[in-house]
């Protein structure tokens, strides 16, 4: 079990130090933002939709802002939702949110590395911040 925890920490640190899909999305069709006043985390998620499908998604954080959990979650989220429909992304977010609040890590794929967040309730907002911003982008007219 300790080896698995170390692997999960390693994946989170890797995505935090070298986030994937970080930076502005020039041809974005929608965006959403999130801010956690408790710790100062902030994120903007931009999407380019092709009909009902997420054709591309990127995120930005202000320089020096964002903890390892929030950056890693944003990075892994962008990989997980690209190519999915709005409904599929919403369903994945629901499963992810259940998992980080103590539910099962069923059908979340690589996002299971965040299962340990449930042991630290103050980190749930960090892990879900980019997801809330994504939902805002997907559901704002």
N, CA, C and O atoms as CSV, one atom per row, in Angstrom:
chain,resi,resn,atom,element,x,y,z
A,1,UNK,N,N,0.825,-1.195,0.000
A,1,UNK,CA,C,0.000,0.000,0.000
A,1,UNK,C,C,0.873,1.264,0.000
A,1,UNK,O,O,0.537,2.247,-0.661
A,2,UNK,N,N,1.986,1.239,0.735
A,2,UNK,CA,C,2.874,2.406,0.767
A,2,UNK,C,C,3.458,2.671,-0.612
A,2,UNK,O,O,3.623,3.826,-1.005
A,3,UNK,N,N,3.774,1.601,-1.355
A,3,UNK,CA,C,4.318,1.769,-2.707
A,3,UNK,C,C,3.300,2.441,-3.624
A,3,UNK,O,O,3.661,3.297,-4.430
A,4,UNK,N,N,2.039,2.058,-3.504
A,4,UNK,CA,C,0.983,2.651,-4.308
A,4,UNK,C,C,0.813,4.128,-3.974
A,4,UNK,O,O,0.648,4.957,-4.869
A,5,UNK,N,N,0.853,4.450,-2.695
A,5,UNK,CA,C,0.757,5.855,-2.270
A,5,UNK,C,C,1.914,6.669,-2.837
A,5,UNK,O,O,1.722,7.795,-3.294
A,6,UNK,N,N,3.113,6.097,-2.806
A,6,UNK,CA,C,4.283,6.791,-3.344
A,6,UNK,C,C,4.147,7.006,-4.853
A,6,UNK,O,O,4.515,8.060,-5.372
A,7,UNK,N,N,3.617,5.998,-5.551
A,7,UNK,CA,C,3.388,6.142,-6.988
A,7,UNK,C,C,2.398,7.265,-7.256
A,7,UNK,O,O,2.621,8.100,-8.132
A,8,UNK,N,N,1.296,7.286,-6.495
A,8,UNK,CA,C,0.292,8.332,-6.668
A,8,UNK,C,C,0.891,9.702,-6.405
A,8,UNK,O,O,0.640,10.642,-7.160
A,9,UNK,N,N,1.677,9.828,-5.349
A,9,UNK,CA,C,2.321,11.111,-5.045
A,9,UNK,C,C,3.263,11.509,-6.175
A,9,UNK,O,O,3.343,12.683,-6.536
A,10,UNK,N,N,3.967,10.543,-6.728
A,10,UNK,CA,C,4.892,10.806,-7.826
A,10,UNK,C,C,4.154,11.332,-9.058
A,10,UNK,O,O,4.617,12.272,-9.704
A,11,UNK,N,N,3.021,10.735,-9.381
A,11,UNK,CA,C,2.234,11.177,-10.538
A,11,UNK,C,C,1.719,12.596,-10.309
A,11,UNK,O,O,1.786,13.433,-11.209
A,12,UNK,N,N,1.207,12.869,-9.117
A,12,UNK,CA,C,0.700,14.206,-8.803
A,12,UNK,C,C,1.819,15.236,-8.874
A,12,UNK,O,O,1.625,16.315,-9.433
A,13,UNK,N,N,2.978,14.923,-8.321
A,13,UNK,CA,C,4.102,15.860,-8.382
A,13,UNK,C,C,4.562,16.083,-9.820
A,13,UNK,O,O,4.907,17.206,-10.188
A,14,UNK,N,N,4.571,15.036,-10.631
A,14,UNK,CA,C,4.975,15.179,-12.028
A,14,UNK,C,C,4.033,16.127,-12.762
A,14,UNK,O,O,4.491,17.019,-13.476
A,15,UNK,N,N,2.733,15.946,-12.597
A,15,UNK,CA,C,1.767,16.810,-13.276
A,15,UNK,C,C,1.782,18.224,-12.708
A,15,UNK,O,O,1.450,19.176,-13.414
A,16,UNK,N,N,2.158,18.370,-11.463
A,16,UNK,CA,C,2.246,19.712,-10.875
A,16,UNK,C,C,3.471,20.459,-11.398
A,16,UNK,O,O,3.401,21.647,-11.714
A,17,UNK,N,N,4.573,19.759,-11.482
A,17,UNK,CA,C,5.824,20.390,-11.938
A,17,UNK,C,C,5.847,20.617,-13.449
A,17,UNK,O,O,6.415,21.597,-13.930
A,18,UNK,N,N,5.228,19.706,-14.186
A,18,UNK,CA,C,5.185,19.799,-15.652
A,18,UNK,C,C,3.746,19.593,-16.114
A,18,UNK,O,O,3.416,18.561,-16.698
A,19,UNK,N,N,2.895,20.578,-15.850
A,19,UNK,CA,C,1.484,20.398,-16.203
A,19,UNK,C,C,1.289,20.269,-17.704
A,19,UNK,O,O,1.930,20.953,-18.503
A,20,UNK,N,N,0.378,19.366,-18.060
A,20,UNK,CA,C,0.016,19.190,-19.450
A,20,UNK,C,C,-1.123,20.145,-19.778
A,20,UNK,O,O,-1.956,20.448,-18.924
A,21,UNK,N,N,-1.153,20.610,-21.001
A,21,UNK,CA,C,-2.243,21.464,-21.485
A,21,UNK,C,C,-2.378,22.759,-20.693
A,21,UNK,O,O,-3.486,23.254,-20.484
A,22,UNK,N,N,-1.262,23.294,-20.260
A,22,UNK,CA,C,-1.255,24.559,-19.527
A,22,UNK,C,C,-0.925,25.688,-20.489
A,22,UNK,O,O,0.016,25.594,-21.277
A,23,UNK,N,N,-1.697,26.739,-20.418
A,23,UNK,CA,C,-1.489,27.891,-21.272
A,23,UNK,C,C,-2.782,28.256,-21.966
A,23,UNK,O,O,-3.722,27.462,-21.986
A,24,UNK,N,N,-2.839,29.429,-22.528
A,24,UNK,CA,C,-4.083,29.883,-23.159
A,24,UNK,C,C,-4.448,29.062,-24.391
A,24,UNK,O,O,-3.585,28.510,-25.074
A,25,UNK,N,N,-5.736,28.998,-24.651
A,25,UNK,CA,C,-6.282,28.322,-25.826
A,25,UNK,C,C,-6.816,29.402,-26.750
A,25,UNK,O,O,-7.898,29.944,-26.523
A,26,UNK,N,N,-6.057,29.713,-27.788
A,26,UNK,CA,C,-6.374,30.841,-28.665
A,26,UNK,C,C,-7.756,30.740,-29.293
A,26,UNK,O,O,-8.448,31.752,-29.410
A,27,UNK,N,N,-8.166,29.569,-29.692
A,27,UNK,CA,C,-9.453,29.419,-30.377
A,27,UNK,C,C,-10.553,28.903,-29.448
A,27,UNK,O,O,-11.445,28.174,-29.884
A,28,UNK,N,N,-10.490,29.278,-28.174
A,28,UNK,CA,C,-11.488,28.837,-27.190
A,28,UNK,C,C,-12.884,29.348,-27.559
A,28,UNK,O,O,-13.053,30.474,-28.028
A,29,UNK,N,N,-13.863,28.493,-27.335
A,29,UNK,CA,C,-15.256,28.888,-27.554
A,29,UNK,C,C,-15.961,29.197,-26.238
A,29,UNK,O,O,-17.042,29.786,-26.238
A,30,UNK,N,N,-15.355,28.802,-25.111
A,30,UNK,CA,C,-15.932,29.079,-23.799
A,30,UNK,C,C,-14.839,28.975,-22.745
A,30,UNK,O,O,-13.821,28.312,-22.942
A,31,UNK,N,N,-15.075,29.643,-21.627
A,31,UNK,CA,C,-14.127,29.544,-20.517
A,31,UNK,C,C,-14.884,29.647,-19.198
A,31,UNK,O,O,-15.995,30.173,-19.125
A,32,UNK,N,N,-14.245,29.131,-18.177
A,32,UNK,CA,C,-14.778,29.211,-16.823
A,32,UNK,C,C,-13.612,29.405,-15.879
A,32,UNK,O,O,-12.488,29.004,-16.180
A,33,UNK,N,N,-13.875,30.017,-14.744
A,33,UNK,CA,C,-12.795,30.250,-13.796
A,33,UNK,C,C,-13.205,29.803,-12.403
A,33,UNK,O,O,-14.387,29.679,-12.082
A,34,UNK,N,N,-12.194,29.570,-11.597
A,34,UNK,CA,C,-12.420,29.178,-10.213
A,34,UNK,C,C,-11.380,29.810,-9.326
A,34,UNK,O,O,-10.245,30.047,-9.740
A,35,UNK,N,N,-11.781,30.081,-8.098
A,35,UNK,CA,C,-10.882,30.674,-7.115
A,35,UNK,C,C,-11.211,30.089,-5.758
A,35,UNK,O,O,-12.377,29.988,-5.378
A,36,UNK,N,N,-10.183,29.707,-5.034
A,36,UNK,CA,C,-10.350,29.203,-3.680
A,36,UNK,C,C,-9.761,30.231,-2.727
A,36,UNK,O,O,-8.543,30.279,-2.555
A,37,UNK,N,N,-10.603,31.060,-2.100
A,37,UNK,CA,C,-10.089,32.109,-1.225
A,37,UNK,C,C,-9.385,31.576,0.022
A,37,UNK,O,O,-8.625,32.304,0.661
A,38,UNK,N,N,-9.630,30.317,0.373
A,38,UNK,CA,C,-8.996,29.738,1.560
A,38,UNK,C,C,-7.485,29.588,1.369
A,38,UNK,O,O,-6.718,29.778,2.313
A,39,UNK,N,N,-7.060,29.249,0.152
A,39,UNK,CA,C,-5.630,29.024,-0.061
A,39,UNK,C,C,-5.050,29.890,-1.174
A,39,UNK,O,O,-3.832,29.943,-1.346
A,40,UNK,N,N,-5.905,30.563,-1.926
A,40,UNK,CA,C,-5.425,31.432,-2.994
A,40,UNK,C,C,-5.345,30.778,-4.356
A,40,UNK,O,O,-4.990,31.442,-5.330
A,41,UNK,N,N,-5.666,29.485,-4.458
A,41,UNK,CA,C,-5.649,28.833,-5.766
A,41,UNK,C,C,-6.606,29.538,-6.714
A,41,UNK,O,O,-7.686,29.974,-6.314
A,42,UNK,N,N,-6.200,29.645,-7.971
A,42,UNK,CA,C,-7.042,30.233,-9.011
A,42,UNK,C,C,-6.739,29.518,-10.320
A,42,UNK,O,O,-5.600,29.133,-10.584
A,43,UNK,N,N,-7.776,29.348,-11.136
A,43,UNK,CA,C,-7.598,28.671,-12.414
A,43,UNK,C,C,-8.624,29.185,-13.410
A,43,UNK,O,O,-9.744,29.540,-13.043
A,44,UNK,N,N,-8.225,29.218,-14.672
A,44,UNK,CA,C,-9.131,29.490,-15.781
A,44,UNK,C,C,-9.032,28.295,-16.716
A,44,UNK,O,O,-7.938,27.889,-17.107
A,45,UNK,N,N,-10.178,27.738,-17.067
A,45,UNK,CA,C,-10.237,26.610,-17.996
A,45,UNK,C,C,-10.910,27.099,-19.273
A,45,UNK,O,O,-11.994,27.680,-19.234
A,46,UNK,N,N,-10.257,26.859,-20.395
A,46,UNK,CA,C,-10.795,27.236,-21.698
A,46,UNK,C,C,-11.040,25.982,-22.518
A,46,UNK,O,O,-10.237,25.049,-22.510
A,47,UNK,N,N,-12.160,25.973,-23.225
A,47,UNK,CA,C,-12.500,24.829,-24.066
A,47,UNK,C,C,-12.809,25.295,-25.487
A,47,UNK,O,O,-13.264,26.415,-25.717
A,48,UNK,N,N,-12.548,24.396,-26.422
A,48,UNK,CA,C,-13.006,24.595,-27.788
A,48,UNK,C,C,-13.924,23.423,-28.080
A,48,UNK,O,O,-13.507,22.265,-28.088
A,49,UNK,N,N,-15.175,23.752,-28.318
A,49,UNK,CA,C,-16.182,22.728,-28.565
A,49,UNK,C,C,-16.331,22.501,-30.057
A,49,UNK,O,O,-16.213,23.426,-30.860
A,50,UNK,N,N,-16.591,21.263,-30.409
A,50,UNK,CA,C,-16.963,20.881,-31.763
A,50,UNK,C,C,-18.323,20.220,-31.607
A,50,UNK,O,O,-18.416,19.017,-31.360
A,51,UNK,N,N,-19.378,21.015,-31.754
A,51,UNK,CA,C,-20.715,20.528,-31.447
A,51,UNK,C,C,-20.831,20.302,-29.957
A,51,UNK,O,O,-20.692,21.241,-29.173
A,52,UNK,N,N,-21.082,19.075,-29.558
A,52,UNK,CA,C,-21.211,18.744,-28.139
A,52,UNK,C,C,-19.944,18.078,-27.590
A,52,UNK,O,O,-19.932,17.596,-26.457
A,53,UNK,N,N,-18.886,18.055,-28.393
A,53,UNK,CA,C,-17.655,17.371,-28.009
A,53,UNK,C,C,-16.574,18.378,-27.622
A,53,UNK,O,O,-16.419,19.415,-28.267
A,54,UNK,N,N,-15.837,18.065,-26.572
A,54,UNK,CA,C,-14.704,18.889,-26.146
A,54,UNK,C,C,-13.548,18.575,-27.091
A,54,UNK,O,O,-12.863,17.563,-26.937
A,55,UNK,N,N,-13.343,19.441,-28.056
A,55,UNK,CA,C,-12.295,19.232,-29.056
A,55,UNK,C,C,-10.922,19.549,-28.481
A,55,UNK,O,O,-9.940,18.885,-28.809
A,56,UNK,N,N,-10.853,20.571,-27.618
A,56,UNK,CA,C,-9.593,20.934,-26.982
A,56,UNK,C,C,-9.909,21.615,-25.666
A,56,UNK,O,O,-10.969,22.218,-25.502
A,57,UNK,N,N,-8.986,21.512,-24.738
A,57,UNK,CA,C,-9.154,22.123,-23.414
A,57,UNK,C,C,-7.777,22.420,-22.841
A,57,UNK,O,O,-6.856,21.608,-22.931
A,58,UNK,N,N,-7.663,23.599,-22.252
A,58,UNK,CA,C,-6.413,24.029,-21.618
A,58,UNK,C,C,-6.763,24.806,-20.353
A,58,UNK,O,O,-7.906,25.216,-20.152
A,59,UNK,N,N,-5.766,24.997,-19.517
A,59,UNK,CA,C,-5.985,25.764,-18.294
A,59,UNK,C,C,-4.818,26.706,-18.052
A,59,UNK,O,O,-3.701,26.464,-18.510
A,60,UNK,N,N,-5.088,27.766,-17.339
A,60,UNK,CA,C,-4.040,28.700,-16.925
A,60,UNK,C,C,-4.214,29.010,-15.453
A,60,UNK,O,O,-5.323,29.004,-14.918
A,61,UNK,N,N,-3.096,29.278,-14.818
A,61,UNK,CA,C,-3.082,29.752,-13.438
A,61,UNK,C,C,-2.164,30.963,-13.395
A,61,UNK,O,O,-1.185,31.027,-14.139
A,62,UNK,N,N,-2.469,31.921,-12.533
A,62,UNK,CA,C,-1.548,33.061,-12.408
A,62,UNK,C,C,-0.174,32.570,-11.951
A,62,UNK,O,O,-0.097,31.584,-11.218
A,63,UNK,N,N,0.894,33.220,-12.357
A,63,UNK,CA,C,2.241,32.808,-11.942
A,63,UNK,C,C,2.347,32.703,-10.420
A,63,UNK,O,O,1.952,33.610,-9.687
A,64,UNK,N,N,2.883,31.587,-9.973
A,64,UNK,CA,C,3.093,31.398,-8.543
A,64,UNK,C,C,1.839,31.060,-7.755
A,64,UNK,O,O,1.879,30.997,-6.526
A,65,UNK,N,N,0.733,30.842,-8.443
A,65,UNK,CA,C,-0.528,30.553,-7.762
A,65,UNK,C,C,-0.934,29.120,-8.068
A,65,UNK,O,O,-0.850,28.670,-9.211
A,66,UNK,N,N,-1.368,28.421,-7.057
A,66,UNK,CA,C,-1.867,27.065,-7.249
A,66,UNK,C,C,-0.989,26.034,-6.576
A,66,UNK,O,O,0.220,25.979,-6.802
A,67,UNK,N,N,-1.610,25.223,-5.750
A,67,UNK,CA,C,-0.876,24.164,-5.065
A,67,UNK,C,C,-0.671,22.983,-6.007
A,67,UNK,O,O,-1.233,22.941,-7.101
A,68,UNK,N,N,0.130,22.040,-5.572
A,68,UNK,CA,C,0.433,20.863,-6.387
A,68,UNK,C,C,-0.828,20.082,-6.730
A,68,UNK,O,O,-0.971,19.602,-7.855
A,69,UNK,N,N,-1.736,19.949,-5.782
A,69,UNK,CA,C,-2.953,19.169,-6.033
A,69,UNK,C,C,-3.824,19.848,-7.079
A,69,UNK,O,O,-4.331,19.180,-7.980
A,70,UNK,N,N,-4.010,21.156,-6.981
A,70,UNK,CA,C,-4.892,21.829,-7.945
A,70,UNK,C,C,-4.276,21.837,-9.344
A,70,UNK,O,O,-4.991,21.633,-10.325
A,71,UNK,N,N,-2.978,22.065,-9.457
A,71,UNK,CA,C,-2.340,22.053,-10.777
A,71,UNK,C,C,-2.353,20.658,-11.396
A,71,UNK,O,O,-2.649,20.500,-12.580
A,72,UNK,N,N,-2.033,19.658,-10.596
A,72,UNK,CA,C,-2.030,18.290,-11.110
A,72,UNK,C,C,-3.432,17.865,-11.524
A,72,UNK,O,O,-3.607,17.202,-12.547
A,73,UNK,N,N,-4.420,18.242,-10.741
A,73,UNK,CA,C,-5.796,17.885,-11.074
A,73,UNK,C,C,-6.220,18.546,-12.385
A,73,UNK,O,O,-6.852,17.907,-13.227
A,74,UNK,N,N,-5.878,19.817,-12.559
A,74,UNK,CA,C,-6.206,20.520,-13.805
A,74,UNK,C,C,-5.513,19.852,-14.989
A,74,UNK,O,O,-6.122,19.661,-16.043
A,75,UNK,N,N,-4.249,19.498,-14.817
A,75,UNK,CA,C,-3.485,18.859,-15.878
A,75,UNK,C,C,-4.102,17.522,-16.273
A,75,UNK,O,O,-4.302,17.254,-17.458
A,76,UNK,N,N,-4.397,16.698,-15.303
A,76,UNK,CA,C,-4.952,15.374,-15.593
A,76,UNK,C,C,-6.395,15.458,-16.085
A,76,UNK,O,O,-6.827,14.639,-16.897
A,77,UNK,N,N,-7.135,16.445,-15.594
A,77,UNK,CA,C,-8.511,16.645,-16.055
A,77,UNK,C,C,-8.534,16.947,-17.544
A,77,UNK,O,O,-9.354,16.394,-18.278
A,78,UNK,N,N,-7.636,17.826,-17.999
A,78,UNK,CA,C,-7.645,18.194,-19.414
A,78,UNK,C,C,-7.416,16.972,-20.302
A,78,UNK,O,O,-8.043,16.834,-21.352
A,79,UNK,N,N,-6.521,16.091,-19.876
A,79,UNK,CA,C,-6.293,14.862,-20.640
A,79,UNK,C,C,-7.521,13.957,-20.611
A,79,UNK,O,O,-7.854,13.316,-21.608
A,80,UNK,N,N,-8.188,13.909,-19.466
A,80,UNK,CA,C,-9.302,12.978,-19.282
A,80,UNK,C,C,-10.563,13.388,-20.038
A,80,UNK,O,O,-11.342,12.525,-20.442
A,81,UNK,N,N,-10.779,14.686,-20.237
A,81,UNK,CA,C,-12.058,15.113,-20.837
A,81,UNK,C,C,-11.968,15.422,-22.328
A,81,UNK,O,O,-12.997,15.515,-22.997
A,82,UNK,N,N,-10.779,15.579,-22.850
A,82,UNK,CA,C,-10.641,15.879,-24.284
A,82,UNK,C,C,-11.279,14.749,-25.090
A,82,UNK,O,O,-11.002,13.571,-24.863
A,83,UNK,N,N,-12.138,15.131,-26.034
A,83,UNK,CA,C,-12.823,14.157,-26.876
A,83,UNK,C,C,-14.133,13.649,-26.303
A,83,UNK,O,O,-14.843,12.888,-26.960
A,84,UNK,N,N,-14.459,14.059,-25.087
A,84,UNK,CA,C,-15.709,13.626,-24.463
A,84,UNK,C,C,-16.823,14.641,-24.716
A,84,UNK,O,O,-16.563,15.813,-24.991
A,85,UNK,N,N,-18.051,14.176,-24.620
A,85,UNK,CA,C,-19.204,15.076,-24.719
A,85,UNK,C,C,-19.388,15.797,-23.388
A,85,UNK,O,O,-18.777,15.431,-22.384
A,86,UNK,N,N,-20.232,16.821,-23.389
A,86,UNK,CA,C,-20.557,17.519,-22.139
A,86,UNK,C,C,-21.068,16.533,-21.090
A,86,UNK,O,O,-20.629,16.553,-19.940
A,87,UNK,N,N,-21.999,15.671,-21.500
A,87,UNK,CA,C,-22.579,14.712,-20.554
A,87,UNK,C,C,-21.523,13.750,-20.010
A,87,UNK,O,O,-21.527,13.428,-18.822
A,88,UNK,N,N,-20.631,13.299,-20.867
A,88,UNK,CA,C,-19.567,12.399,-20.408
A,88,UNK,C,C,-18.632,13.109,-19.435
A,88,UNK,O,O,-18.220,12.525,-18.433
A,89,UNK,N,N,-18.294,14.368,-19.723
A,89,UNK,CA,C,-17.435,15.136,-18.817
A,89,UNK,C,C,-18.131,15.372,-17.486
A,89,UNK,O,O,-17.501,15.280,-16.433
A,90,UNK,N,N,-19.429,15.677,-17.522
A,90,UNK,CA,C,-20.190,15.862,-16.281
A,90,UNK,C,C,-20.217,14.579,-15.460
A,90,UNK,O,O,-20.059,14.616,-14.239
A,91,UNK,N,N,-20.418,13.449,-16.124
A,91,UNK,CA,C,-20.466,12.166,-15.423
A,91,UNK,C,C,-19.103,11.828,-14.813
A,91,UNK,O,O,-19.036,11.307,-13.700
A,92,UNK,N,N,-18.021,12.121,-15.534
A,92,UNK,CA,C,-16.683,11.878,-15.004
A,92,UNK,C,C,-16.433,12.769,-13.793
A,92,UNK,O,O,-15.874,12.314,-12.795
A,93,UNK,N,N,-16.840,14.032,-13.871
A,93,UNK,CA,C,-16.681,14.923,-12.724
A,93,UNK,C,C,-17.448,14.395,-11.518
A,93,UNK,O,O,-16.937,14.441,-10.399
A,94,UNK,N,N,-18.650,13.900,-11.721
A,94,UNK,CA,C,-19.442,13.362,-10.601
A,94,UNK,C,C,-18.717,12.182,-9.948
A,94,UNK,O,O,-18.670,12.083,-8.722
A,95,UNK,N,N,-18.155,11.294,-10.763
A,95,UNK,CA,C,-17.413,10.156,-10.213
A,95,UNK,C,C,-16.150,10.627,-9.497
A,95,UNK,O,O,-15.815,10.123,-8.425
A,96,UNK,N,N,-15.451,11.597,-10.091
A,96,UNK,CA,C,-14.237,12.143,-9.483
A,96,UNK,C,C,-14.568,12.792,-8.138
A,96,UNK,O,O,-13.876,12.560,-7.147
A,97,UNK,N,N,-15.615,13.595,-8.108
A,97,UNK,CA,C,-15.989,14.281,-6.869
A,97,UNK,C,C,-16.378,13.279,-5.779
A,97,UNK,O,O,-16.018,13.451,-4.615
A,98,UNK,N,N,-17.115,12.234,-6.164
A,98,UNK,CA,C,-17.463,11.181,-5.188
A,98,UNK,C,C,-16.197,10.559,-4.625
A,98,UNK,O,O,-16.090,10.329,-3.420
A,99,UNK,N,N,-15.246,10.289,-5.496
A,99,UNK,CA,C,-14.008,9.642,-5.066
A,99,UNK,C,C,-13.226,10.519,-4.092
A,99,UNK,O,O,-12.784,10.032,-3.052
A,100,UNK,N,N,-13.046,11.804,-4.406
A,100,UNK,CA,C,-12.226,12.659,-3.538
A,100,UNK,C,C,-12.939,13.020,-2.240
A,100,UNK,O,O,-12.334,13.603,-1.341
A,101,UNK,N,N,-14.200,12.684,-2.141
A,101,UNK,CA,C,-14.922,12.902,-0.877
A,101,UNK,C,C,-15.166,11.587,-0.144
A,101,UNK,O,O,-15.992,11.520,0.766
A,102,UNK,N,N,-14.438,10.535,-0.549
A,102,UNK,CA,C,-14.477,9.287,0.192
A,102,UNK,C,C,-15.203,8.147,-0.472
A,102,UNK,O,O,-15.284,7.056,0.093
A,103,UNK,N,N,-15.737,8.371,-1.664
A,103,UNK,CA,C,-16.433,7.313,-2.382
A,103,UNK,C,C,-15.468,6.415,-3.138
A,103,UNK,O,O,-14.251,6.569,-3.037
A,104,UNK,N,N,-16.020,5.481,-3.892
A,104,UNK,CA,C,-15.176,4.544,-4.641
A,104,UNK,C,C,-14.440,5.226,-5.796
A,104,UNK,O,O,-14.870,6.251,-6.325
A,105,UNK,N,N,-13.326,4.617,-6.158
A,105,UNK,CA,C,-12.531,5.120,-7.279
A,105,UNK,C,C,-12.880,4.338,-8.541
A,105,UNK,O,O,-12.004,3.968,-9.323
A,106,UNK,N,N,-14.170,4.097,-8.721
A,106,UNK,CA,C,-14.640,3.315,-9.859
A,106,UNK,C,C,-14.687,4.153,-11.124
A,106,UNK,O,O,-15.172,5.285,-11.126
A,107,UNK,N,N,-14.178,3.579,-12.186
A,107,UNK,CA,C,-14.322,4.142,-13.522
A,107,UNK,C,C,-13.818,5.583,-13.648
A,107,UNK,O,O,-14.440,6.408,-14.317
A,108,UNK,N,N,-12.686,5.878,-13.001
A,108,UNK,CA,C,-12.078,7.205,-13.152
A,108,UNK,C,C,-10.703,7.115,-13.811
A,108,UNK,O,O,-10.041,8.133,-14.012
A,109,UNK,N,N,-10.280,5.914,-14.143
A,109,UNK,CA,C,-9.002,5.748,-14.822
A,109,UNK,C,C,-7.834,6.279,-14.013
A,109,UNK,O,O,-7.737,6.052,-12.806
A,110,UNK,N,N,-6.941,6.996,-14.704
A,110,UNK,CA,C,-5.736,7.524,-14.060
A,110,UNK,C,C,-6.039,8.543,-12.967
A,110,UNK,O,O,-5.183,8.832,-12.131
A,111,UNK,N,N,-7.235,9.078,-12.969
A,111,UNK,CA,C,-7.611,10.059,-11.941
A,111,UNK,C,C,-7.669,9.439,-10.548
A,111,UNK,O,O,-7.771,10.160,-9.556
A,112,UNK,N,N,-7.605,8.113,-10.464
A,112,UNK,CA,C,-7.617,7.423,-9.166
A,112,UNK,C,C,-6.449,7.844,-8.281
A,112,UNK,O,O,-6.472,7.604,-7.073
A,113,UNK,N,N,-5.427,8.469,-8.866
A,113,UNK,CA,C,-4.300,8.935,-8.045
A,113,UNK,C,C,-4.748,9.973,-7.015
A,113,UNK,O,O,-4.026,10.239,-6.055
A,114,UNK,N,N,-5.931,10.560,-7.206
A,114,UNK,CA,C,-6.429,11.566,-6.274
A,114,UNK,C,C,-7.311,10.975,-5.172
A,114,UNK,O,O,-7.879,11.725,-4.378
A,115,UNK,N,N,-7.433,9.661,-5.109
A,115,UNK,CA,C,-8.287,9.030,-4.093
A,115,UNK,C,C,-7.854,9.410,-2.682
A,115,UNK,O,O,-8.698,9.544,-1.796
A,116,UNK,N,N,-6.571,9.583,-2.460
A,116,UNK,CA,C,-6.056,9.937,-1.134
A,116,UNK,C,C,-6.477,11.304,-0.649
A,116,UNK,O,O,-6.362,11.598,0.540
A,117,UNK,N,N,-6.965,12.149,-1.545
A,117,UNK,CA,C,-7.421,13.487,-1.157
A,117,UNK,C,C,-8.537,13.386,-0.119
A,117,UNK,O,O,-8.684,14.274,0.721
A,118,UNK,N,N,-9.313,12.321,-0.172
A,118,UNK,CA,C,-10.423,12.139,0.768
A,118,UNK,C,C,-9.944,12.140,2.219
A,118,UNK,O,O,-10.716,12.472,3.119
A,119,UNK,N,N,-8.703,11.780,2.457
A,119,UNK,CA,C,-8.155,11.781,3.814
A,119,UNK,C,C,-7.838,13.191,4.313
A,119,UNK,O,O,-7.565,13.391,5.496
A,120,UNK,N,N,-7.876,14.157,3.412
A,120,UNK,CA,C,-7.548,15.543,3.743
A,120,UNK,C,C,-8.653,16.453,3.205
A,120,UNK,O,O,-8.490,17.060,2.147
A,121,UNK,N,N,-9.774,16.555,3.921
A,121,UNK,CA,C,-10.939,17.295,3.416
A,121,UNK,C,C,-10.625,18.717,2.930
A,121,UNK,O,O,-11.293,19.214,2.023
A,122,UNK,N,N,-9.633,19.366,3.510
A,122,UNK,CA,C,-9.294,20.721,3.087
A,122,UNK,C,C,-8.754,20.732,1.654
A,122,UNK,O,O,-8.771,21.774,0.999
A,123,UNK,N,N,-8.279,19.593,1.163
A,123,UNK,CA,C,-7.723,19.498,-0.189
A,123,UNK,C,C,-8.762,19.175,-1.260
A,123,UNK,O,O,-8.455,19.235,-2.450
A,124,UNK,N,N,-9.983,18.833,-0.857
A,124,UNK,CA,C,-11.026,18.499,-1.833
A,124,UNK,C,C,-11.270,19.677,-2.765
A,124,UNK,O,O,-11.399,19.489,-3.975
A,125,UNK,N,N,-11.334,20.882,-2.222
A,125,UNK,CA,C,-11.538,22.072,-3.057
A,125,UNK,C,C,-10.384,22.243,-4.040
A,125,UNK,O,O,-10.599,22.653,-5.181
A,126,UNK,N,N,-9.172,21.932,-3.611
A,126,UNK,CA,C,-8.007,22.019,-4.504
A,126,UNK,C,C,-8.161,21.055,-5.669
A,126,UNK,O,O,-7.917,21.414,-6.821
A,127,UNK,N,N,-8.567,19.832,-5.362
A,127,UNK,CA,C,-8.679,18.799,-6.386
A,127,UNK,C,C,-9.825,19.057,-7.357
A,127,UNK,O,O,-9.755,18.645,-8.515
A,128,UNK,N,N,-10.873,19.729,-6.907
A,128,UNK,CA,C,-12.052,19.923,-7.756
A,128,UNK,C,C,-12.149,21.315,-8.379
A,128,UNK,O,O,-13.064,21.567,-9.163
A,129,UNK,N,N,-11.248,22.207,-8.056
A,129,UNK,CA,C,-11.329,23.590,-8.532
A,129,UNK,C,C,-11.393,23.670,-10.064
A,129,UNK,O,O,-12.282,24.327,-10.607
A,130,UNK,N,N,-10.487,23.027,-10.747
A,130,UNK,CA,C,-10.474,23.077,-12.217
A,130,UNK,C,C,-11.716,22.405,-12.795
A,130,UNK,O,O,-12.219,22.826,-13.837
A,131,UNK,N,N,-12.210,21.376,-12.135
A,131,UNK,CA,C,-13.419,20.693,-12.594
A,131,UNK,C,C,-14.631,21.620,-12.538
A,131,UNK,O,O,-15.458,21.629,-13.449
A,132,UNK,N,N,-14.727,22.396,-11.465
A,132,UNK,CA,C,-15.828,23.360,-11.368
A,132,UNK,C,C,-15.698,24.421,-12.463
A,132,UNK,O,O,-16.697,24.839,-13.048
A,133,UNK,N,N,-14.471,24.852,-12.736
A,133,UNK,CA,C,-14.254,25.834,-13.804
A,133,UNK,C,C,-14.625,25.222,-15.163
A,133,UNK,O,O,-15.197,25.903,-16.013
A,134,UNK,N,N,-14.304,23.955,-15.364
A,134,UNK,CA,C,-14.678,23.281,-16.601
A,134,UNK,C,C,-16.193,23.233,-16.741
A,134,UNK,O,O,-16.721,23.523,-17.815
A,135,UNK,N,N,-16.893,22.875,-15.686
A,135,UNK,CA,C,-18.356,22.824,-15.747
A,135,UNK,C,C,-18.929,24.192,-16.074
A,135,UNK,O,O,-19.887,24.296,-16.839
A,136,UNK,N,N,-18.351,25.247,-15.501
A,136,UNK,CA,C,-18.815,26.604,-15.817
A,136,UNK,C,C,-18.633,26.886,-17.311
A,136,UNK,O,O,-19.506,27.467,-17.956
A,137,UNK,N,N,-17.494,26.467,-17.843
A,137,UNK,CA,C,-17.237,26.683,-19.276
A,137,UNK,C,C,-18.224,25.891,-20.135
A,137,UNK,O,O,-18.718,26.394,-21.144
A,138,UNK,N,N,-18.504,24.676,-19.738
A,138,UNK,CA,C,-19.372,23.812,-20.535
A,138,UNK,C,C,-20.840,24.196,-20.464
A,138,UNK,O,O,-21.611,23.874,-21.368
A,139,UNK,N,N,-21.229,24.880,-19.401
A,139,UNK,CA,C,-22.650,25.141,-19.193
A,139,UNK,C,C,-23.013,26.624,-19.152
A,139,UNK,O,O,-24.111,26.990,-18.730
A,140,UNK,N,N,-22.090,27.470,-19.590
A,140,UNK,CA,C,-22.396,28.892,-19.706
A,140,UNK,C,C,-22.764,29.170,-21.145
A,140,UNK,O,O,-22.002,28.864,-22.062
A,141,UNK,N,N,-23.942,29.756,-21.343
A,141,UNK,CA,C,-24.385,30.011,-22.728
A,141,UNK,C,C,-23.489,30.994,-23.464
A,141,UNK,O,O,-23.738,31.302,-24.630
